[in-house]
Amino acid sequence: MTKPIYPLLLCGGSGTRLWPLSRKSYPKQFALLSGDHSLFQASALRLSGSIFTAPTIITGSDYRFIVTEQLANVEISPAAVLIEPEPRNTAPAICAAALALHDTEPGALMLVAPSDHVIPDTETFRETVISAIPAASSGRIITFGIRPNRAETGYGWLEPLAEPDGLQPLKAFVEKPDTETALDMLKSRKYLWNAGIFLFSTDTILSAFEAYAPDLLDHVRLAVAEGRKDLGFTRLAPEPWSNLDDLSIDYAVMEKADNLSVMPYEGEWSDLGSWEAVWREAQPDAEGIATKGPTTAIDCHNVLLHAEAEGQQLVGIGLEDIVAVSMPDAVLVAHKDRTQEIKRVVTSLKAKGIAQADNLPRDYRPWGWYESLVVGGRFQVKRIVVNPGAALSLQSHHHRAEHWIVVEGTARVTVDDVVKLITENQSVYIPLGAVHRMENPGKLPMVLIEVQTGSYLGEDDIIRYEDVYARD
């Protein structure tokens, strides 16, 4: 009988390479780039059923409720959601998950995968993983390599010991090459792209950490042992975690280990690591035009037009080799060959203190989301969407009053000692200092318009008295 595989989805990236769609507040794995599911949801579905147990997720505190909501929307219950106190790259994350799994299932087979990759052929991927189980069960660390079809300089490469036809010992990792080197490796047919996907037993990987990164293992072991439950999450202990360096699993362990094998994956794959990759994945037409959202392309060639803003039309005329991405608060226009440089944009915006560097205008919360529609000197207008059965915290404000107008659904509103239902086209006034709460008792999302007035409108003007999400 085939041994079960315990998937680990890495879900902590900041997503700067697909700015302005992907930002620190809501990175690309959660976005709808294509199809009906986010990249994270598609990854979770790919690693569900068949030989896979329920997945473990490791992510940051800011994303914990996004993770659980998106999993619930595809009817997946995770085995565990581990919360990193702060990002420390892939080595500590994988080590923490391996320790946690080893405590309950010693020697279990663990498949580590990023949550933001595109792998359309689920069955071929599963068959490839299954074929590597005997080697992983015998103490090998398996890394999966992608058969290259172009001289890609944005990926690391893998060099098998022999021509990659089935499972082979891994000779070397190759850093992201320059164009000439990438061309030579492509022509040789001896190299594969590094997908960052691994299969190993917990015994094997923990022995590797003990041999090659013992200090990291010690700190992570303490972070796991001293972790605490918080609602349905496991928070790793912050003090030992703060002593960890930022280390990738390749640098910490894989490049030093002598028991690595590489398994070629022959199906389609993309890490959507740039807007050029998004253009390629979108299957452009005969003129090389790929579009998403309200767009119009006239006399364009090799162009991506991607629009997300409601009520906006993105139009390109006579463009060639251009990526244009339109968001409600930011627009990117770049040459397609330079989309690997988007991180420079984010760095520059951060240096100027521009909010769009990290934050989307839509702010996702455990209960739903809100976005600012209009901001003035002493007023702000927001659209607020509350999920079915969800509730905002019981709270008050020092500096602002609020007016709520329900436009869809029904709200249960608490204002001091009064609780009442507000339906579509009805409104309620929340005086400054009043203790209040908003709930959605219905089975459909509830939408309201909030008008704030006052001397200070910042999100930190809040006193919470009760909160079902255990926020401070």
C-alpha positions in Angstrom: 0.0 0.0 0.0 1.3 3.5 -0.9 2.3 5.5 2.1 0.3 8.7 2.6 1.9 12.0 1.9 1.6 15.0 4.2 1.6 18.2 2.2 3.1 21.5 3.5 2.1 24.6 1.6 4.4 27.6 2.1 2.2 30.7 2.1 4.3 33.6 3.4 5.6 35.5 0.4 5.1 39.2 0.0 4.5 39.0 -3.8 6.4 42.1 -4.9 7.2 40.8 -8.3 3.6 41.1 -9.5 3.1 44.7 -8.1 0.6 46.5 -8.3 -1.8 43.5 -8.2 0.2 41.7 -5.6 1.3 43.6 -2.5 2.4 42.8 1.0 -1.1 43.3 2.3 -2.5 40.7 -0.1 0.2 38.8 -2.1 -0.3 37.0 -5.4 -1.1 33.5 -3.9 -4.5 34.9 -2.8 -5.3 36.8 -6.0 -7.5 35.5 -8.9 -5.0 35.6 -11.7 -6.8 33.1 -13.8 -9.7 30.7 -13.5 -12.1 30.5 -10.6 -9.6 29.8 -7.8 -6.7 31.7 -6.4 -3.2 30.2 -6.8 -3.3 29.2 -3.1 -6.7 27.4 -3.5 -5.5 25.7 -6.7 -2.4 24.5 -4.9 -4.5 23.2 -1.9 -6.8 21.4 -4.3 -3.9 19.8 -6.2 -2.5 18.4 -2.9 -5.9 17.0 -1.7 -7.4 13.6 -2.1 -5.7 10.6 -3.7 -2.6 9.8 -1.6 -2.5 13.2 0.2 -3.6 13.9 3.8 -5.1 17.3 4.7 -2.5 20.0 4.1 -0.5 21.9 6.7 -0.1 25.6 6.0 2.6 27.9 7.3 1.9 31.6 6.9 2.1 35.0 8.6 -0.3 36.4 11.2 -1.7 38.9 8.7 -2.8 36.1 6.3 -4.2 33.6 8.8 -7.9 34.4 8.2 -7.4 34.8 4.5 -6.0 31.3 4.5 -8.9 29.7 6.4 -11.5 31.6 4.4 -10.1 30.6 1.1 -9.7 27.0 2.2 -13.3 26.9 3.4 -14.5 28.2 0.1 -13.0 25.1 -1.6 -14.2 22.8 1.2 -10.7 21.9 2.5 -10.0 21.6 6.3 -6.3 22.0 7.0 -4.5 19.6 9.3 -2.8 22.7 10.9 -2.1 26.3 10.2 1.3 27.4 11.7 1.9 31.1 12.2 5.4 32.5 11.8 6.1 35.4 14.2 7.9 37.1 11.3 9.2 35.9 7.9 12.5 34.0 8.0 12.5 32.3 4.6 11.9 28.7 3.7 14.4 26.8 5.9 12.9 27.7 9.3 9.4 27.3 8.0 10.0 23.8 6.6 11.9 22.8 9.8 9.0 23.9 12.0 6.5 22.0 10.0 8.7 18.9 10.0 9.1 19.0 13.8 5.4 19.4 14.3 4.6 16.5 12.0 7.3 14.3 13.4 5.8 14.6 16.9 2.6 13.0 15.8 3.7 10.9 12.8 7.4 9.9 13.1 9.0 9.2 9.8 6.0 10.5 7.8 6.6 11.5 4.1 6.3 15.2 3.7 5.8 17.1 0.4 6.8 20.8 0.5 5.4 23.1 -2.2 5.0 26.8 -2.7 1.4 28.0 -2.7 1.7 30.3 -5.7 2.7 28.0 -8.6 0.6 27.1 -11.6 0.5 23.3 -12.4 -2.5 22.7 -14.6 -2.1 18.9 -15.0 -2.9 17.6 -11.5 -2.8 13.9 -12.4 0.6 14.1 -14.0 2.0 15.9 -11.0 0.5 13.4 -8.6 1.9 10.5 -10.6 5.3 12.1 -10.6 5.2 12.5 -6.8 4.0 8.9 -6.4 6.9 7.6 -8.5 9.4 9.3 -6.1 7.9 7.7 -2.9 10.2 4.6 -2.8 13.4 6.8 -3.0 12.0 9.2 -0.3 11.1 6.3 1.9 14.6 5.0 1.7 16.2 8.2 3.0 16.6 10.3 -0.2 15.6 13.9 -0.4 13.8 14.4 -3.7 13.7 17.7 -5.5 11.4 18.1 -8.5 12.8 19.7 -11.6 11.0 21.2 -14.6 11.9 20.4 -18.1 13.0 23.8 -19.5 11.6 25.1 -22.8 13.4 28.5 -22.9 16.6 30.1 -21.6 15.1 31.4 -18.4 17.3 33.7 -16.2 14.7 34.2 -13.5 14.9 30.6 -12.1 17.6 28.6 -10.4 18.5 25.4 -12.3 19.4 21.8 -11.3 22.2 19.7 -12.7 21.5 15.9 -12.4 24.4 13.5 -12.4 23.2 12.0 -15.7 20.8 13.2 -18.4 17.5 13.6 -16.6 15.5 10.6 -17.7 13.6 9.5 -14.5 15.0 9.8 -11.0 18.7 10.8 -10.9 21.2 11.8 -8.2 21.5 15.6 -8.1 25.0 16.8 -8.9 24.6 20.6 -8.2 22.2 23.5 -7.8 22.9 26.3 -10.3 22.1 29.9 -9.3 20.0 32.1 -11.6 22.2 32.3 -14.7 22.9 35.1 -17.2 21.4 34.7 -20.7 24.4 33.1 -22.3 24.7 30.5 -19.6 21.0 29.8 -19.7 21.2 29.2 -23.5 24.1 26.8 -23.0 22.2 24.8 -20.4 19.1 24.7 -22.4 21.0 23.4 -25.5 22.7 20.7 -23.4 19.4 19.1 -22.4 21.1 18.1 -19.1 19.6 20.7 -16.8 16.2 21.3 -15.2 14.5 24.3 -13.6 14.4 24.3 -9.8 10.7 24.3 -8.8 11.4 24.5 -5.1 9.2 21.4 -4.5 10.6 18.6 -2.2 9.6 15.2 -0.9 11.3 13.6 2.1 10.6 11.8 5.3 10.6 13.8 8.5 13.5 11.6 9.8 15.6 12.4 6.8 15.1 16.2 6.8 15.5 16.6 10.5 18.8 14.6 10.3 19.9 17.0 7.5 19.1 20.0 9.7 21.0 18.4 12.6 24.0 17.9 10.3 24.1 21.2 8.4 22.1 23.7 10.4 22.1 22.6 14.0 21.7 26.2 15.5 18.6 26.7 13.3 17.2 23.4 14.4 17.6 24.3 18.1 15.9 27.6 17.8 13.0 26.2 15.7 12.6 23.3 18.1 12.1 25.8 20.9 9.7 27.9 18.8 7.6 24.8 18.2 7.7 23.5 21.8 6.8 26.9 23.2 4.2 27.7 20.6 0.6 28.3 21.6 -2.9 27.6 20.3 -4.8 30.7 19.1 -8.3 29.9 17.9 -7.7 27.3 15.2 -4.0 28.3 14.6 -0.7 27.4 16.2 1.5 30.4 16.8 5.2 29.6 16.9 7.0 31.3 19.9 8.4 34.7 18.9 11.5 34.8 21.1 13.4 31.8 19.8 12.1 32.6 16.3 13.7 36.1 16.5 17.1 34.4 16.8 16.8 32.8 13.4 18.6 34.1 10.3 16.8 34.5 7.0 17.8 31.3 5.2 16.4 29.4 2.2 16.1 25.7 2.4 18.5 25.4 -0.6 21.3 27.4 1.2 20.7 25.9 4.7 20.5 22.2 3.8 20.0 21.2 0.1 23.3 22.5 -1.3 25.3 20.7 1.4 23.4 17.3 1.5 24.8 14.3 -0.3 21.5 12.3 -0.5 19.6 14.4 -3.0 17.9 13.1 -6.1 16.0 15.0 -8.8 12.8 13.8 -10.4 11.9 15.5 -13.7 8.3 16.7 -14.0 7.2 16.7 -17.6 4.0 18.7 -17.3 3.3 22.4 -17.5 4.5 24.6 -14.7 5.0 28.3 -13.9 5.9 30.2 -10.7 4.2 33.3 -12.2 7.3 35.1 -11.0 6.9 38.1 -13.3 4.3 39.8 -15.5 5.9 38.3 -18.5 5.2 34.9 -17.0 1.6 35.9 -16.5 1.4 37.0 -20.1 2.8 33.7 -21.2 0.4 31.7 -19.0 -2.6 33.7 -20.3 -2.1 32.1 -23.8 -1.8 35.2 -25.9 -3.5 35.2 -29.3 -1.9 35.2 -32.7 -0.8 38.8 -32.3 0.7 38.1 -28.8 -2.1 39.9 -27.1 -3.3 38.8 -23.6 -6.0 40.7 -21.7 -7.9 40.4 -18.4 -10.7 42.7 -17.2 -12.1 45.8 -19.0 -9.5 46.3 -21.7 -9.2 47.1 -25.4 -6.1 46.5 -27.5 -5.8 48.2 -30.9 -2.9 47.4 -33.3 -0.9 45.9 -30.4 1.7 43.1 -30.5 3.1 41.0 -27.7 1.2 42.9 -25.0 -0.5 42.2 -21.7 -3.3 44.5 -20.7 -4.6 43.6 -17.2 -7.3 45.8 -15.5 -8.8 45.3 -12.1 -10.5 48.6 -11.4 -14.3 48.7 -11.5 -15.7 51.3 -13.9 -12.4 51.8 -15.6 -11.3 50.9 -19.2 -7.7 50.2 -20.0 -6.9 50.9 -23.7 -3.7 50.2 -25.6 -3.0 51.6 -29.1 0.0 50.7 -31.1 1.8 49.0 -28.2 4.5 46.4 -28.6 6.2 44.3 -26.0 4.4 46.2 -23.2 2.8 45.2 -19.9 0.1 47.5 -18.6 -1.6 46.8 -15.3 -4.3 49.0 -14.0 -5.5 49.0 -10.4 -7.8 51.5 -8.6 -4.9 53.3 -7.0 -1.9 52.4 -9.2 -0.9 51.8 -12.8 2.2 49.9 -14.0 3.5 50.3 -17.6 6.7 48.4 -18.3 8.6 46.8 -21.2 7.9 43.1 -21.1 11.6 42.3 -21.0 12.1 44.2 -17.8 9.3 42.9 -15.7 11.8 41.0 -13.5 12.8 44.5 -12.2 9.5 45.2 -10.5 11.0 44.8 -7.1 12.9 48.1 -7.8 9.6 49.8 -8.1 8.5 48.7 -4.7 11.8 49.6 -3.1 11.6 53.1 -4.7 8.0 53.6 -3.6 8.8 52.5 0.0 11.7 55.0 0.1 9.2 57.8 -0.7 6.7 56.6 1.9 4.0 55.8 -0.6 1.3 53.6 0.7 0.8 51.8 -2.6 4.1 50.1 -2.2 2.7 47.6 0.3 -1.1 48.2 0.7 -4.0 47.6 -1.6 -7.0 49.9 -1.3 -9.1 46.9 -0.3 -8.3 45.8 3.2 -9.1 42.2 4.1 -10.2 41.3 7.6 -11.4 38.1 9.3 -15.0 39.2 8.9 -14.8 40.3 5.2 -13.2 43.4 3.7 -13.5 47.2 3.2 -12.2 49.8 0.8 -12.0 53.6 1.0 -14.1 55.3 -1.8 -13.6 58.9 -0.9 -11.2 60.6 1.7 -11.5 64.2 2.7 -10.1 66.4 5.4 -12.6 65.5 8.1 -14.6 62.7 6.4 -14.1 59.3 4.7 -16.5 57.1 2.8 -16.0 53.3 2.8 -17.7 50.3 1.3 -17.8 47.4 3.8 -18.6 43.8 3.0 -19.3 41.4 5.9 -19.3 37.7 5.4 -22.4 35.5 6.3 -22.4 34.9 10.1 -19.5 37.2 10.7 -19.2 40.1 13.2 -17.0 43.0 13.7 -15.6 43.6 17.2 -17.5 45.4 19.9 -15.7 48.8 19.8 -15.8 52.5 20.2 -13.9 55.5 18.8 -12.4 58.6 20.4 -12.4 60.9 17.4 -15.1 60.0 14.9 -18.8 59.3 14.5 -20.1 57.0 11.8 -23.2 56.7 9.6 -24.0 53.2 8.2 -26.3 52.7 5.2 -27.1 49.1 4.3 -27.3 48.5 0.5 -27.4 44.7 0.4 -28.5 42.2 3.0 -29.4 42.7 6.6 -27.2 44.0 9.5 -27.7 43.4 13.2 -26.4 46.6 14.8 -25.5 47.2 18.4 -25.3 50.8 19.7 -24.7 51.0 23.4 -27.6 49.1 24.9 -29.8 49.0 21.7 -29.7 46.1 19.3 -31.7 46.2 16.1 -31.9 44.9 12.5 -31.1 47.2 9.7 -32.2 46.1 6.2 -31.5 47.5 2.7 -32.0 51.2 2.2 -32.0 51.8 6.0 -29.4 53.6 8.0 -28.1 54.1 11.6 -26.0 56.8 13.3 -23.1 55.8 15.6 -22.3 58.8 17.8 -18.7 59.6 18.8 -17.8 57.4 21.8 -20.7 55.0 21.4 -20.0 51.3 22.0 -21.1 49.5 18.8 -20.9 46.4 16.7 -22.0 45.3 13.3 -23.0 41.6 12.5 -24.3 39.8 9.4 -27.0 37.3 10.6 -27.9 36.3 7.0 -26.6 33.6 4.6 -25.4 36.1 1.9 -22.7 38.8 2.2 -23.9 42.1 3.7 -22.8 45.3 2.1 -23.0 48.8 3.6 -21.7 52.3 3.0 -20.0 53.9 6.0 -19.5 57.6 6.3 -17.0 58.6 8.9 -16.8 62.2 10.2 -14.4 63.6 12.8 -11.0 65.1 13.6 -9.0 61.9 13.1 -10.0 58.9 10.9 -7.1 56.5 11.3 -7.6 52.8 11.8 -5.8 52.9 15.2 -8.6 55.0 16.7 -10.4 52.0 18.1 -11.0 50.5 21.5 -12.1 46.8 21.4 -14.2 45.3 24.1 -15.0 41.9 22.6 -13.7 40.2 19.5 -14.4 36.7 18.3 -11.1 36.8 16.4 -9.0 37.4 19.5 -7.4 40.6 18.1 -5.8 43.1 20.4 
